[in-house]
Amino acid sequence: MRGVDFIQVPTTLLAHDSSVGGKVAVNHPLAKNTIGAFHQPKLVAYDTALLHTLPDREIAAGFAEVIKHGLIWDETFVSWLEANEEALQQLDHDLLQETLLRACSIKVSVVSEDEKEAGLRAILNLGHTFAHAFESLSGYKKINHGEAVAIGMVGAALLAEKMHIAENISARTRNILRTYRLPTSLEEDLSADEMIEVMRRDKKGEGGKLVFVLPTEMGKVKIVKDVDEKLVREVLHELKGGE
């Protein structure tokens, strides 16, 4: 049925992100999201009652992408999520509706300016360069996407601080993620060499260089090319519990 119109009906909180923007891809052993296509849905229909059927771990995973949208675009949304975390984790109907509308609206704003990821759309990958390495090297089984993104966003904040792109941003990033019951350190015993090799194959990469989306302040990010491998290794060491 190639090329037919379709409607997205997300049944998880995490899917609010992928339902908008028309990007589809496969989880390949070598790297995540490097093989795929763009085909926009005609409509996204979200029945939030379905979210009440999800286990707590899946709800938390979905909030990772919600928080990401605030971190890349709107500091006031981050503050709003911090203020309403208790009710949101209880899936309060009205607050959840507003959360999804605000998060999806940010995604729409970015995608409408750059549908095929020629530039701006890459900011949606905050934390994902780290996350995709965690996921692919764990076989897409031990750590879910939201958890990997949460740890990756902490990694991005730490890297930004080391590069003097941002100041005092990792602590607040960690705190909001922990509040939403997300991990902020890497428990899996993954090789730094292998993780960096996967990062060099990231779809944002150019000529094997390490490219990251990094925060400059809460609610703003930029794409940084040719990042020093030594600093990435330092961040991986810290994420794995090193000092």
SEDO-104099 format. One line per field, with one value per residue: residue number from 1; residue in three letters; x, y, z of N, C-alpha, C, O in turn. Coordinates in steps of 0.2 Angstrom, whole numbers. Example, Ala and Ser with C-alpha at 12.3 -4.5 7.8 and 13.67 -1.06 7.14 Angstrom:
seq [1;2]
type [ALA;SER]
nc1 [66;64]
nc2 [-28;-11]
nc3 [39;35]
cac1 [62;68]
cac2 [-22;-5]
cac3 [39;36]
cc1 [66;64]
cc2 [-16;0]
cc3 [39;39]
oc1 [71;67]
oc2 [-17;6]
oc3 [42;40]
END
This chain:
seq [1;2;3;4;5;6;7;8;9;10;11;12;13;14;15;16;17;18;19;20;21;22;23;24;25;26;27;28;29;30;31;32;33;34;35;36;37;38;39;40;41;42;43;44;45;46;47;48;49;50;51;52;53;54;55;56;57;58;59;60;61;62;63;64;65;66;67;68;69;70;71;72;73;74;75;76;77;78;79;80;81;82;83;84;85;86;87;88;89;90;91;92;93;94;95;96;97;98;99;100;101;102;103;104;105;106;107;108;109;110;111;112;113;114;115;116;117;118;119;120;121;122;123;124;125;126;127;128;129;130;131;132;133;134;135;136;137;138;139;140;141;142;143;144;145;146;147;148;149;150;151;152;153;154;155;156;157;158;159;160;161;162;163;164;165;166;167;168;169;170;171;172;173;174;175;176;177;178;179;180;181;182;183;184;185;186;187;188;189;190;191;192;193;194;195;196;197;198;199;200;201;202;203;204;205;206;207;208;209;210;211;212;213;214;215;216;217;218;219;220;221;222;223;224;225;226;227;228;229;230;231;232;233;234;235;236;237;238;239;240;241;242;243]
type [MET;ARG;GLY;VAL;ASP;PHE;ILE;GLN;VAL;PRO;THR;THR;LEU;LEU;ALA;HIS;ASP;SER;SER;VAL;GLY;GLY;LYS;VAL;ALA;VAL;ASN;HIS;PRO;LEU;ALA;LYS;ASN;THR;ILE;GLY;ALA;PHE;HIS;GLN;PRO;LYS;LEU;VAL;ALA;TYR;ASP;THR;ALA;LEU;LEU;HIS;THR;LEU;PRO;ASP;ARG;GLU;ILE;ALA;ALA;GLY;PHE;ALA;GLU;VAL;ILE;LYS;HIS;GLY;LEU;ILE;TRP;ASP;GLU;THR;PHE;VAL;SER;TRP;LEU;GLU;ALA;ASN;GLU;GLU;ALA;LEU;GLN;GLN;LEU;ASP;HIS;ASP;LEU;LEU;GLN;GLU;THR;LEU;LEU;ARG;ALA;CYS;SER;ILE;LYS;VAL;SER;VAL;VAL;SER;GLU;ASP;GLU;LYS;GLU;ALA;GLY;LEU;ARG;ALA;ILE;LEU;ASN;LEU;GLY;HIS;THR;PHE;ALA;HIS;ALA;PHE;GLU;SER;LEU;SER;GLY;TYR;LYS;LYS;ILE;ASN;HIS;GLY;GLU;ALA;VAL;ALA;ILE;GLY;MET;VAL;GLY;ALA;ALA;LEU;LEU;ALA;GLU;LYS;MET;HIS;ILE;ALA;GLU;ASN;ILE;SER;ALA;ARG;THR;ARG;ASN;ILE;LEU;ARG;THR;TYR;ARG;LEU;PRO;THR;SER;LEU;GLU;GLU;ASP;LEU;SER;ALA;ASP;GLU;MET;ILE;GLU;VAL;MET;ARG;ARG;ASP;LYS;LYS;GLY;GLU;GLY;GLY;LYS;LEU;VAL;PHE;VAL;LEU;PRO;THR;GLU;MET;GLY;LYS;VAL;LYS;ILE;VAL;LYS;ASP;VAL;ASP;GLU;LYS;LEU;VAL;ARG;GLU;VAL;LEU;HIS;GLU;LEU;LYS;GLY;GLY;GLU]
nc1 [4;10;13;0;-12;-12;-17;-11;-12;-8;-3;4;13;26;25;20;29;35;24;21;28;32;42;50;58;71;77;92;106;119;116;104;90;95;91;77;62;52;36;21;8;-10;-17;-16;-23;-26;-30;-31;-35;-31;-18;-19;-18;-5;11;20;34;34;26;35;45;39;38;51;53;44;49;61;57;54;66;73;67;58;59;49;40;47;48;34;32;39;32;20;22;18;4;4;10;1;-7;-17;-31;-34;-22;-14;-18;-15;-1;2;-2;6;19;18;16;28;36;29;32;46;47;40;48;59;57;64;75;87;93;88;79;87;89;80;85;92;101;100;111;120;110;106;117;118;106;108;119;115;106;93;85;88;87;75;69;65;72;85;86;84;96;105;102;107;120;123;121;131;142;141;143;157;162;161;149;137;132;130;119;117;113;100;94;96;88;74;72;74;64;53;55;65;80;97;109;121;118;121;134;144;155;166;174;166;154;158;161;149;142;150;144;132;117;118;131;146;157;163;164;161;146;135;119;118;114;113;107;93;80;86;96;110;118;133;148;161;166;177;184;190;183;170;173;176;163;155;162;158;144;143;145;157;169]
nc2 [-6;6;23;27;38;41;39;44;35;37;26;26;36;40;40;52;60;53;52;64;73;63;54;39;24;11;0;-4;-16;-9;4;16;23;27;21;24;33;48;52;61;60;62;66;66;57;57;47;49;41;29;29;26;12;9;2;9;11;13;25;34;34;40;53;57;62;72;81;83;91;103;107;109;120;129;136;140;130;119;123;123;109;105;111;104;91;80;79;76;64;56;56;66;71;84;91;83;83;96;95;86;93;105;99;92;103;110;101;101;115;115;105;110;120;113;100;88;86;95;104;113;104;94;98;91;80;81;73;61;56;51;42;33;26;19;11;3;-4;-11;-20;-16;-20;-20;-7;6;17;30;30;29;41;50;48;52;65;71;68;76;89;89;88;100;109;106;110;123;129;130;134;127;119;105;100;104;98;85;84;86;75;65;67;63;50;44;37;43;40;28;11;0;-11;-5;-3;10;13;6;13;26;23;20;32;40;35;41;49;63;65;69;64;55;62;68;73;84;88;102;109;127;135;134;128;131;126;121;115;106;103;91;87;86;70;66;73;68;55;57;62;50;42;48;47;33;32;37;48]
nc3 [0;-3;-2;1;9;27;44;60;75;90;104;115;127;123;110;106;101;89;81;75;61;52;50;47;53;54;67;66;68;67;68;74;66;54;42;33;30;24;27;28;40;37;48;66;78;95;108;124;134;132;137;151;151;151;158;172;169;155;154;160;151;140;145;145;131;131;140;133;123;129;134;122;116;124;139;148;147;152;166;169;168;178;189;188;190;199;197;183;182;187;177;175;167;160;162;155;142;139;140;130;119;119;118;106;98;98;91;79;75;73;63;53;48;43;35;30;38;35;43;55;60;66;79;87;91;103;115;109;101;110;116;105;104;116;115;103;106;117;111;109;119;133;138;136;124;129;141;137;130;141;149;139;137;149;147;136;142;152;143;136;147;149;137;139;133;140;156;172;170;170;182;184;173;176;188;184;176;185;194;186;186;179;172;176;174;167;168;161;156;145;131;130;118;109;110;105;92;87;88;79;67;68;61;60;58;50;39;48;60;77;81;90;97;108;124;126;135;147;137;125;111;102;87;87;79;75;89;102;105;117;127;126;130;143;148;146;155;167;166;168;181;186;193]
cac1 [0;15;11;-7;-14;-13;-18;-8;-16;-3;-6;9;15;32;23;18;35;36;17;21;34;32;49;49;65;71;82;97;111;124;114;97;86;99;88;70;59;48;29;18;1;-15;-20;-14;-28;-24;-35;-27;-38;-26;-12;-20;-17;2;15;24;40;32;24;41;49;36;40;58;53;40;54;66;54;55;74;76;63;54;60;43;37;51;45;27;32;42;27;14;24;14;-3;5;12;-5;-11;-23;-34;-34;-15;-10;-20;-11;6;3;-3;12;25;17;16;35;38;27;35;52;47;37;53;64;54;69;81;93;97;85;76;92;89;75;89;95;102;99;118;122;105;106;123;116;101;110;124;111;102;87;81;88;85;70;71;65;77;91;86;85;103;108;101;111;127;123;122;138;147;140;147;164;164;159;144;132;134;125;113;116;110;92;92;95;83;68;72;73;57;49;57;69;87;101;116;121;119;124;142;145;162;167;176;161;149;160;161;142;141;153;139;125;114;120;138;149;164;165;166;157;141;130;115;120;111;116;104;87;76;89;101;113;122;140;151;168;167;183;183;192;178;165;175;175;156;153;164;154;137;144;146;164;169]
cac2 [0;11;30;29;42;37;43;41;35;35;22;27;43;41;40;59;63;50;53;70;74;59;51;32;21;4;-1;-8;-17;-5;11;17;28;29;19;26;38;53;52;64;58;67;67;63;57;54;45;49;36;23;29;23;5;8;2;15;12;16;32;38;34;45;60;59;65;78;85;85;97;109;108;112;126;133;135;140;123;115;126;121;102;104;113;100;84;75;77;73;57;53;56;70;72;91;93;78;85;102;93;84;99;109;96;91;110;112;97;104;121;113;101;114;123;108;93;82;87;98;108;114;98;90;99;87;74;82;67;55;54;46;37;28;21;15;7;-1;-9;-16;-24;-13;-24;-19;0;8;23;36;30;31;48;54;48;55;72;72;68;82;94;88;90;107;112;105;114;130;132;132;134;125;116;98;98;105;93;78;84;85;68;60;69;59;43;42;36;49;37;22;5;-5;-11;-4;-1;17;13;4;18;31;21;21;39;42;33;45;52;70;65;71;61;51;67;68;79;83;94;103;115;133;137;130;130;133;122;122;109;107;98;90;88;82;63;65;76;63;49;60;62;43;40;51;44;26;32;39;55]
cac3 [0;-3;-4;3;15;33;50;66;81;95;109;121;128;119;102;104;97;82;77;71;57;46;49;50;52;58;72;63;73;66;70;74;63;48;37;34;25;27;24;33;41;36;54;72;83;101;113;130;139;131;141;157;151;151;164;174;165;148;155;162;145;136;148;142;125;133;143;128;119;133;134;116;113;128;146;152;147;157;172;169;169;185;193;188;189;202;193;177;183;189;171;175;160;157;161;150;136;138;139;123;114;119;116;99;94;97;86;72;73;70;57;47;45;40;35;29;42;32;47;61;63;70;86;90;93;109;119;105;99;116;117;100;105;122;113;98;109;121;107;109;123;140;140;131;120;133;146;134;129;147;151;134;138;155;144;132;147;154;137;135;152;148;132;140;129;144;163;178;166;170;188;183;169;180;193;181;174;191;196;182;187;173;174;174;173;163;172;157;155;138;130;127;111;104;110;101;85;85;88;73;62;69;55;60;57;43;38;54;65;82;81;95;99;115;126;127;141;147;132;119;110;95;84;87;75;77;96;104;107;124;131;125;134;150;149;146;161;172;165;170;188;187;196]
cc1 [4;12;4;-7;-14;-14;-15;-12;-11;-6;-1;10;21;30;21;23;35;29;17;28;35;38;48;56;65;77;87;103;117;123;107;95;91;96;80;68;55;41;24;11;-4;-18;-17;-20;-26;-29;-31;-29;-33;-20;-12;-19;-9;6;19;30;39;30;30;45;46;38;47;58;49;45;59;63;54;62;76;73;60;55;54;39;40;48;38;27;35;36;21;16;20;7;-2;7;6;-10;-17;-25;-32;-26;-12;-12;-16;-4;7;2;3;18;24;18;23;37;36;30;42;52;44;42;58;61;59;75;87;96;93;82;80;92;84;79;93;95;102;106;120;117;105;112;121;111;104;115;121;106;95;82;82;86;81;72;71;70;84;92;87;93;107;108;106;118;128;124;129;143;147;144;155;167;163;154;138;135;128;119;112;112;102;90;91;89;76;67;71;66;52;51;61;76;91;108;115;123;122;131;144;152;162;169;170;155;151;160;154;140;144;148;133;123;116;127;140;156;167;166;160;152;136;126;116;116;115;113;97;82;79;95;105;117;129;144;159;170;173;181;184;186;172;166;174;168;153;156;160;147;137;146;153;164;173]
cc2 [6;18;32;34;38;42;40;41;32;31;23;35;45;43;47;62;60;51;59;71;69;55;44;29;14;4;-6;-10;-12;2;12;23;31;26;20;30;43;52;55;61;64;70;63;63;53;53;44;44;30;23;26;15;4;6;8;16;15;23;36;39;39;52;62;64;72;83;88;91;104;111;111;119;131;132;136;134;118;117;123;113;101;106;108;92;79;74;74;66;53;53;60;72;79;93;89;81;92;100;91;89;103;106;94;98;112;107;99;110;119;109;105;118;119;101;87;83;89;102;109;108;94;92;95;81;76;75;61;52;49;40;31;23;16;9;1;-6;-13;-20;-22;-17;-22;-12;3;15;29;36;32;38;52;54;52;63;75;73;74;88;94;90;97;111;112;109;122;133;134;131;132;123;109;96;99;100;86;78;83;78;64;61;64;52;40;42;42;46;30;16;0;-5;-11;-1;6;17;11;10;24;29;22;28;42;40;37;48;59;70;67;69;58;56;66;74;78;89;95;109;121;136;133;132;132;128;124;115;110;101;97;90;83;75;63;68;71;57;51;60;54;40;42;48;36;26;34;46;59]
cc3 [0;-6;-2;9;21;39;56;72;87;101;115;121;124;112;101;99;90;78;73;67;52;45;52;48;56;62;69;68;72;69;70;70;57;42;38;28;28;23;29;34;39;43;60;77;89;106;120;135;138;135;148;157;151;158;166;170;158;149;156;155;140;139;146;136;126;135;138;124;122;133;128;114;118;136;150;152;152;164;174;171;176;190;194;188;193;199;187;177;185;183;171;168;157;157;156;143;134;136;132;118;113;116;108;95;93;91;79;70;70;64;51;44;42;40;35;33;39;37;54;64;67;77;90;93;99;113;115;102;104;116;112;101;111;119;108;101;114;118;107;114;131;142;134;129;125;139;143;132;135;149;145;135;144;152;140;137;150;149;136;140;151;142;133;136;134;151;168;175;168;177;187;178;172;185;190;179;180;194;192;181;181;175;172;173;170;167;167;156;148;137;127;120;107;104;105;94;83;84;81;67;63;62;54;58;50;43;45;60;70;82;86;95;107;117;127;134;141;142;125;118;103;93;84;84;77;84;98;108;115;129;131;130;141;152;150;153;167;172;168;178;190;190;191]
oc1 [3;8;2;-2;-17;-12;-15;-16;-11;-12;-3;9;22;34;20;22;35;30;14;33;39;39;46;60;60;82;86;105;120;127;104;99;90;98;77;71;54;41;23;7;-2;-20;-15;-22;-24;-32;-28;-25;-33;-17;-8;-19;-7;3;20;32;43;31;31;47;50;38;48;61;50;45;61;67;55;63;81;76;59;52;54;36;37;47;37;23;33;36;18;12;19;6;-6;5;6;-16;-23;-21;-29;-24;-7;-8;-14;-1;12;6;5;22;29;20;25;41;39;32;44;55;46;42;62;63;58;80;93;102;95;83;78;94;85;76;98;90;104;106;122;118;104;111;123;112;103;115;124;102;90;76;77;85;82;77;75;73;88;97;91;95;112;113;108;122;133;128;132;148;152;147;158;172;164;154;134;140;122;113;106;108;98;84;86;86;72;61;67;63;47;49;60;79;90;113;110;128;126;134;145;154;158;166;170;152;147;159;153;137;141;149;128;128;116;129;136;160;173;169;154;155;133;128;115;115;121;117;96;80;75;98;102;119;131;143;162;175;174;177;181;185;169;162;172;166;150;152;158;144;132;147;155;159;174]
oc2 [11;18;37;34;33;48;34;46;26;34;19;39;50;46;49;66;64;50;59;69;70;52;43;31;13;8;-13;-5;-11;6;8;28;36;28;18;31;43;52;51;59;70;75;58;68;47;58;39;42;26;18;25;12;-2;9;12;22;19;28;42;44;43;57;68;69;77;89;94;96;109;117;115;122;136;127;133;132;114;113;121;111;96;102;107;88;73;68;70;62;47;51;58;74;79;95;91;81;92;103;93;89;105;109;95;98;115;110;99;111;123;111;104;120;122;97;82;79;86;104;105;107;90;88;94;77;72;72;56;46;43;34;26;17;10;3;-5;-12;-18;-23;-26;-17;-22;-11;2;18;33;41;35;41;57;59;55;67;80;77;77;93;100;94;100;116;116;111;126;139;138;128;133;124;106;91;94;97;83;73;79;76;59;56;62;49;34;45;45;50;27;15;-5;1;-16;3;8;21;14;11;27;34;24;30;47;44;36;51;62;76;65;71;58;54;64;80;73;95;91;114;120;140;130;138;134;126;128;111;115;95;102;94;78;75;59;65;70;55;47;58;53;36;38;47;34;21;34;50;65]
oc3 [3;-11;-3;13;21;39;57;73;88;103;121;117;121;109;95;95;85;72;68;70;48;39;57;44;59;62;69;72;78;72;66;70;54;36;42;23;34;17;34;29;40;43;59;79;89;109;121;140;143;137;151;162;151;163;161;169;156;144;153;154;137;135;146;136;123;133;138;123;119;132;128;109;116;139;155;157;155;168;179;175;179;195;199;186;190;198;185;173;184;183;169;164;151;151;152;139;128;132;129;113;108;112;104;89;88;87;74;64;65;59;45;38;37;45;38;31;39;36;59;70;72;82;96;96;100;115;118;101;102;116;113;99;110;121;109;100;116;121;105;113;134;148;128;131;125;140;146;133;135;151;147;133;144;153;140;135;150;151;135;139;152;142;128;134;132;152;167;177;167;177;190;179;171;185;193;179;179;196;195;177;179;180;167;172;170;169;170;156;145;141;123;116;101;99;101;89;77;79;78;62;59;59;49;56;45;47;46;65;69;83;86;93;111;114;129;137;136;142;121;122;100;97;81;85;80;86;95;112;119;134;136;133;146;158;155;156;172;177;170;181;196;189;192]
END
